[in-house]
Amino acid sequence: MSSEADAHCDSLSGATLGTTARSVPPSLRPANGSWRAKVALCVLGGSVLAGGGMALARSAASVSKQALPEALHVEGRTVSYSAAFAAHAGIRTMEIQETAFSPVVSATGKVSFDPEQVATIGAHASGTVRRVAKYEGDGVKRNELLAEIGSASQARREASASLGAHALPACLLGVSQLRSPLDGMVVERRIVTGQSVRGESVVFVVANLDRLSVDLTIDEGQARGIGTGDRVDLSREASAPVLATGRVAEIAPASGSQLRLRVGVDNRARGLRAGQAVAARVFPAHAARALLVPNRALAWIGGQPAVFVSEGAYSASAAAVTLGAGDGEQTEVRLGLASGQRIVSDGVPSLQNASFL
């Protein structure tokens, strides 16, 4: 009997695993022809598995080829790409034109008293404080009594004047009455009863808290289109809710190329307090002409703003730009672009990441 009758195989690989058995009883040997069937099955199974593996490999390669975007060609700051990449990345272009624009100008400032609604009250005469009628936080009306100051030298002068006129004095001699020049609140008191004061000393500060002022400093280029009366929203920080709304009351030169905006604020709701730091957003009423790009078209390359300028079908070059003001959706480009140029407006992040710019 041939040794092939005693060989057996791994059903997964068809490889021979052992040698011929030296003594196997005839009753245990396979029937005639059955060993050939087993060998055929082993070979067939291995072939099927091998063919299936090759088919899976071809399928995976096909899927991989379809999933990967086609490679880009980068030369300097110019990127060339295929139609397939453009479709995959959602790249679109647009022509830019100069148009009317009312940018929202952001700035920070500090709340102060309205200069037209605050008053400092001096002692008027050297002497001693006889009485204090109003204290910090007290509301006052125009011409309401704040304090009384007694002055011996003033008393002598008044007495002499009364004798010369042969008339009785109309009030206590040598007593000065300090009164508020406006409606408001006592925000500072610098005297106490019995204190000696000089005539030039400031003893009270009264302010109308219904009206406050905010000073903002902006670049001269940002002021285009801003005029008196323009609305200004004020909040604790840029993303916080609006605390109060004001109007531009004055525009004046500051240092260098900067301007100072004085904003008058209606504070009857007491949303602000003097000395508070605020974030401001100025909304110009008059539109200016500007070259605008959507914010989604902006890229930052090497820490500098840039846009991808279209160089024809499936090619764009990264161009550095100088930005101006914006309104939250689009931004002014002051330098780096010209009206009529086409730029990549959509798909910029994918284009920038794939080109490693």
Secondary structure by P-SEA (a helix, b strand, c coil): ccccccccccccccccccccccccccccccccaaaaaaaaaaaaaaaaaaaaaaaaaaaaaaaaaaacccbbbbcccbbbbcaaaaaaabbbbbbbbbccccccccbbbbbbcccccbbbbcccccccccccccccccccccccccbbbbbaaaaaaaaaaaaaacccccccccbbbbbbccccccccccccccccccccccccccccccbbbbbbbbcccccccccccbbbbbcccccccccccccccccccccccbbbbbbbbbcccccccccccbbbbbbbcbbbbbbccccccccccccbbbbbbbccccbbbbbbbbbccccccbbbbcccccccccccccaaaaaaaaacc
